[in-house]
Amino acid sequence: MDILQIVGLGLAVTFLVLILKERNPVFALLLSMIAGIIIFIMLVDQIQLILNMLSKMAETAHLNNVYVATILKIIGIAYISDFGAEIAKDAGQGALAGKIELAGKVVILVMAIPIMTSIVETVMNLMPQVGGG
């Protein structure tokens, strides 16, 4: 995987989409989506390396695997919702793109609640008890 290949593909598809957009906007959008998927596939090996590295770091730091898995899912949701929103924007559906982004943020917040709860509990346990004599 070479960044020059990805950029070259992206620029070539951008040029084709600009030409096709006036004549066949549906095909132009489809071509853009396919290019995005191909670029993602080209990055799968790099993503796997990142996941392995994060997993090893979490193991070394003795972190709870549930929290690490949740954080990775949150990152995935952020990327997926951003990808979907960008496709909607490319199709001229800015309002729908905003709804996709909102949905991603809400799902991320819901998934983060257990982690936030654990952090608050840890902080509360570290604080000295006040009062009660």
C-alpha positions, 0 to 999 in steps of 0.5 A, a space after each residue: 500500500 502506497 500513499 501515492 497509489 491512494 492519492 492517484 486513485 483519489 485524484 483520478 476518480 475525482 476527475 472522472 466524477 467531475 466529468 460524469 456528474 453533469 451527464 450521469 450523476 448517479 453513476 458519478 456518485 456510485 463511482 465515488 462510493 466504489 473508490 472510497 471502498 477500494 481505498 478502505 480495502 487498500 488500508 486494511 493491512 495498516 488498520 490491522 497493524 494499528 489494532 494489533 499495536 493497540 491490543 499489545 499496548 493494552 495488554 502491557 498496561 493491564 487494561 480491561 479488554 472490554 474498555 479497549 474493545 469499546 474504544 476501538 468500536 467508538 473509533 470505528 463508529 466515528 469513521 463509518 458515520 463520517 464516511 456515510 455523511 461524506 457520501 450523503 454530502 457528495 449526493 447533495 444531501 447535506 441535511 441527511 449527512 447531518 443526521 448521520 453525523 448526529 446518529 454517530 455521535 449519539 451511538 458513541 456517547 451511549 457506548 462511552 457511558 460505561 467507560 465514563 461511569 468507571 472513571 467517575 467511580 475510580 475518582 470517587 474511590 480515590 477521594 477522601 471521604 468527607 464528613 461523618 465523624 
